[in-house]
Amino acid sequence: MSELKQIVDTKVARMRAAVSLQAHDQVPIAAMSDFWPVGMQKKYTMQQAFYDVDILAECYRESFSRWNQWDAFSPILYSLGQMLDATGSRRYNVPGRDIAPEAEFQHPDLTLMSADEYQKLIDDPMKFQIDEVVPRLCQRIGSEDRVVSQKAMAKAALFFGQWMGKARTYAPVWVNEFGIPPMNQGTALYNPMDWIADKLRGFRQGLIDIRERPEQVAEACEALVPFILNVGYATAPAGGDFPLLFNPQHVSPFIGPKQYEKVYWPTFKKIVDGFVARGYTIWVLFENNQAQHLEKLQELPHGKVVAHLEATDLAAAKKALGGKICIAGGMPSAMLAKGTPEEVREQTKSVLKLFEDEPGFIMTCSTTLPSNARAENMTAWLEATKEFGSPGVKRSVSLPEGVQPAASGGSAELDRKAITPWEAIHAEFGQIRGDEELIKNKWVELEKFITPFIYWLIK
């Protein structure tokens, strides 16, 4: 076994042990980011990185050559400018186009669905989003000129395939050149209520809907579950319990326990259980302060979920979730950007002292790494984690032979409203003179990527 492979295997084993609440040799440190390395390198503008995935990857390569101590890292290669322009998408304020070229992209609060359209969403989520939401969001796709519309859709599909393919080629680079394992696989998976608020109704209006029409909102959340599951099944290539699936949560900190119980928790739990049943583990970013939901989170599958806490008190979280759910967090993003190395070191030491008797803890930034982080603070954080991160109960981690395989599942698990199954289209081919199974498999292979393609257009 090469030295680099042994380093990678040890890091993966360390992460898996922490997630599953098993004792291990060192508290793992992990992170996720999108345009953090662009700010660190100061070689390119945000606009250049937003339009060129190779430029963004170059910035990651240079940053990883300096900081490679990560036990796992999730680089989000979010260079989507070309697709947004081609489709006329209003989803983001784009650097160099709508805002200054040095600024990070922004997420305006858009309302793309009216309150009286909930029933259409409930009846057929895929049809409603293709027919109504995508044309409203992507003005070129929604053009009455069929040439403009079809060109825009073709460009989007072409970009999506090329971008997905290119982005996936970089994961082995981080492993083979820098010994950094990927933390997440597939695309970020929204909970149905977050999808409704973030992508369909608008955040403010979504929160109002929870109060004014909770029954209808809950029904819409249920209808969206297969849509979300399909995206995960189609875009998580490795399968198994590592790397993890990523789930960001935006709405939950702004609703109370009764609302959470009615419109948020049932579908969140259903999605978690669906993925865990197939062998996956899930990294959940609980944004803002979610202390009011800690007791409910105890019902999540033990050792199968990471609770990444942005602003929830870690001592309270440890009291509620310790020994049940792996906790991640500890380093405020503002401290990396505006603090001193001494403050970073003391914060790291304090957090690791809190979790010294808890194997289920991963040191990470409160959110994605900020693009204005100070280099000296990054170094201080990584070094302090290594210095103070030995758990009270230690043992050597066992090196894995490979990830645990996910449970098998075929096209029968795909949402029948989201795809056109082979059985529905078979008759159009007439008599098939050769290998029908070959044709069927290729048909299903393309069909299952329709859902993530539409998901990404709206996302």
N, C-alpha and C positions, 0 to 999 in steps of 0.2 A: 504494500500500500504506500503510495506517495505521501510525502509530508503534507502537501496541500490538501489532498483528499482526506487525510486523517483529521486535519484541522476542521474541514467542512463537516465531516461526519460527527465530530465532537460537538460542534455548534448546533447541528440539527438535533442531536440527542439531548443536549442541554435544553433547547426550546421545547422539545416534546415532553421532557420530564417536568418542566415547569407548568406546561399547559395541563398535564395529567396529574398535577399535585404530588409528584414523586420527588424525593430528595435527590439533590445533584450537587455538583462540585462548585458552581459559581452562578450568581444571579445573572441571567442573560440580559443583554442590552439589545434592543431592537428599535427600528424607526421606520417611518414611511414619509415620503415627500413627493412633491411634484416639481416645483421650480426652485427648490432650495439650492442646488448646486450652481444654478445660473447666477444667483446673488453672491454665492461664495467665490466664484471664479472671476466675476466682473469682466468677462471677455466678450460676451454677447449680450444683446438686449433681450428683454423678455419677449419682444415681438419675434425676433429671430428664432428663439427656442420654441415659441408657440406654433411657428409655421414649419419647423424642420426637426423631425425626431432625431436625426443624426447629430444635430447641434446639441440638443438636450442630452443625448447619450454621451457625447464628448465631454460635456460638463460633469456628468456623473463619473465618467472614467477618471477625470482629473481629481475630483473630490475623493473618490474611493482610493486613489493612490496615496492620499494623505491620511484618510480615516478609514481603516479597513477592519477595525476591531468588532464590528457589528456581528452579533450572533445570528441576526436575520434582518433583512431590509426589504422594503417594498418601494422601488422606484416607480412612480406613476408617470409614464411617458405620455403626457397629455398634450401632444402637439397636434391640435385639431383645427388650426386656422384654415387650412385649405378646404376641409370638408364643410366648415361653417360658411365659408364664402360661396362654395359651389351650390349649396342648398338654400342659401339665403336665410340661414338659421339665426334666430334672435336670442338663442339660449344664453350666450355670454357677451359681455363687453370685451372686445378683443384688443390686446395690446397693439399699439401702432395704427389701429383702425378706428376704434371708438374712444380709446383712452391713450395716454402717453405710452410710447414704446418701452419705457423702463418700468411701467406699472404691471402688476400681476393681473391676470384676467379676473373679471367680476361676474357675479351671478345675479342678474336682475330678477326681481320677483314678478313673474309673468302669470297671468290668468288665461289659460288656454281652453278652459271648459267652464260652462255655466252651471249653476246649481240645478237647473231643470234637466241636465243631461246625465245625471247620476244613473238613471235607469238604463240608458244606452251603454254606459260603462259596465254596469252589472250584467246586462244581457250578453254582451260579447266584448270583452276588453280589447282583444286584438283588432277586431273590425273597427271599433270606435276610435281607437288610437291611430290606425292607418287612415281611416276615412276623414276624421275630424281634426285630431290633434296635430299630426305631422304636417298637413297643409297650412294650419294656422301658425305653427312654429317656424316651418321652413318655407319661406315665401316663394322661392323658385319652384319647389316641388308643388306648391299650391297654386301655381300660375294657371290661368285659363288657357294659355298657349301650350298645347300638348308637346310641342318641340322643346320648349323651355323646361316644362315639367319633367319629361322623360329623360332629357339630358341631365338634369339635376339629380334625379334618382339613380341614373347609371353612374354618374361621377361619385355619388355617395357610396354606392356599393363597391365600386372599384377602389376608392380610397380606403374603405373599411377593411377590405381584404388585404390590401397592401400594408396598411398601417398595423393591423393585427399581426400579420406575418413578420414584419420587421421588428416590432416591439418584442415579440417572443424570442427573436434571435439574440437579444441582448442579455437575457437572464443567464445563459451559460457563460457569457463573458464575465459577469460579476463573480460567478463561482470559480471559473477556471483561472482568471487573472488575479482576483483579489481575495478569494476564499470567503465570499459573502453569500450565504444561502438566501434564496427568495423567501419572504415572509408570507406572501399571499399568492393565490392562484386565481385565475379567472377574472371576471369584472366585478366591481363593487356592486353588492346586492342590496337594494333598498327594501325596507319593510313597506307593505302596501300603503300604510298611512303616510309615511314619508314620501312615497312616490306621488300620492295624490296631492299633498301639500307642496312639495318641491317642484313637481313637473306638470301638474294638471291644473289645480285650482289656484295656485299661488299660496305662499306660506301663511299670510295673514288671513286670507279667506278660508284656507283649510282649517285653521284653528276655530274660526267662527262656525264652520260647518259642524265641527265636533259638538258644539253646544246646541246648534239650531236643528240639526237633522242627524243625530247620532245613529239611529237605526239604519238609515240609508247609507251612511258612511261605513258602518260596520259591514253591511252587506257588500258594498263595493270593495272593501278590503278583502273579504273572503273571495270575491270573484277574481282578484288579482293574484292570489297565491300561486296558481299554476303558471302564470306568466313569469313570476319571479323565479320559481323553481326551474322552469325551462331554461332561463338565462344561465343559472348556475350550472345545470347539467351540461349545457352546450359549451361553456367557456372555461371550465375548470379542467384543463387537460391532464394534469397529473393524477387526479383522484387521490383517495387516501386521506390520512389525518394530517399530513404536512406536505406542502405549505397549506396555510389556512385560507378559508373563504373570508372575505372582508364585508362587514355590514356597518355602515355609518348610520347613526340615529340622530335626527334633528328635531322631531316633533315632541318626543317623549318628555324632555325636561320642562315643557311649557304646559303640560296637562297634569291634573291631579290624579290620585289613585283610582277614583271611581271612573273617570273618563278613560284612563289607561286600561283598566280592567275590561271595559266595554268595547272600545274601538281599536286598541293598540295591541294589547297582550295576546289575545287569541290567535291572531295571524302571525305575530312574531314567533310565538311558541310553535305554531304549526310549521313554519318555515325552518326553524332550528331543528325540530324533530325530523323533518323530511331529509335534511342534509346529513344529520348525525346518523340516521338509519342507513345511509349509503356510505358511511365510514369517514365522513368529513368532520373537521373541527372548524370552529368559527371565531374570528376575531371581531368583536363588536365595539365600535367606538361610541361610547355613551357621552354625547356632547353636553357641555354645560354641567349644571349641578343636578344629579338625579337621585339625591338621597331619599326622596319620597318613594322610590321604586325598589330600593335595595332588598326589602323583604320579599317582594315578588320574584326577584331574580334568583332567589334560592331554589326556585322550582326548575331552573334550567338544568340540563343534563350535566351531572358533576364530571369534571375533568374533560369536558368537550367544548367549553366556551372560554374565551378570554374576555374579561370585562375591562376594556381600556377606558379609564375614567379621566375626563378632561378637568373638571372642577369639583367633582364630588369628594368630600373629605375622605382621605385614605384610611384614617384610623377607624372611622365609622364603617367604611367599606370592608375593612379587614374583620371587624367585629361581626358583620352580617354575612360575609361571603367566605371568610377564611376557611380553608379545608373543604370548600364546596366548589368554588369557581376561581380560576386563576385571575389575578388582578394585574393590570398593567398601568403604568403612569409614573408620576413622580417628578418629572422635570417640566416646569412651566415654560412654554415657548417664549413668553416675554422675558424670562430670565436669560435664556440663551441669546436673545437679541439685545437686551439692555443691561443685564447684570454684569458682574465682574467674575473672573475665574474663582476668586475666593468665595463669593456667594454661591456659585454653581457647585463648588466642592462641598460646602456646608449643607446645601440642600440635598445633594446626593447622599452624603453621610447620614443625614437625619432620616431620610426615607428608608434607606437600607437598614438602619437600626430598627425602625418600626417593623420591618418584615424579616428580621434576622431569624425568626423561628418559624417562618412560613415559606415552604418551598414553592408554593403557587404564586409567584410574583415575577413579573418581567419589568425591568426598567425601560421606560420609553418617554418620549416627549408628550406633553399633554395633548398636542394635536400633530398635524404634519410639521416637519421641521420648517422653521421660518426662513425665508430667503434672506433676511437681514440678520441672521445669527452671526455672532462674532467667532472668528476662527479660534481664538484663544479659549473661548467658552466651550466650544465643541471638544477641544483637546482635554480641558479640565474635566468635563463630564465623563468622557470615556475612561480616562485614567482613574478618576475617583470611583467609578463603578467597579473597575477591576480591583482596586485597593480595598474597598469596603464591602464588596459583594459576595463574601463567602458565607453561606447560610450556617446557622448554628448546628444543623444536622447535615453532615457531609458524607458523600460516597462518590466513587467514580461513576461517571455515566457510562452506560454500555453503548458501544458503537452499533448503529443500526445497519442491517443488511440492505434496507430500502424502506420505502413508505408502506404502510399497511394498505392493501388494495381496497378500493371502495366496493361496496356490494354491487353485483351486476344489475343492470337495468336496461331495458330495451325501449323501443319507440312507443310501446304501449303506455309508458309513463308520461309521455308528452301530452300537453293539452290539445285535445282534438279541435278546439276552436282556434288554436294558434298556428296549426299546420294543416296541410292537406295530406292526409295519410295515403299510403300506397293503395289501400283497398278502395278509396274513393276515386282514384285516378286510373286504376288499372285498365278499366274497360276502354279508355281512350286510345290505348296502344294497339288494340286489336289482337290478332294472333302474334305472339312473341315466338320467334323461331329459334332463339338461342337461349342464353342463360338468364332466365327471368329474375333470379335472386340477385344477380349482379346489377341489373337495372334498378331493382327495388332498393338495394342498399345505397346506391348512388343518389337516388331520388330522396331518400330519407336523410342522407348525409347533408344535402343542401337545405332541405326543408327545416332541419333543426336549427340552422343558423339564421333563419328569418327572424325569429324572436329576438335574439341579441342584437341583430341589425336594427330593428325598429326601436328596441330599447336604447341603443346608442344614439339614434337620431333624436329621440326625445330627451335623453339624459343630457 
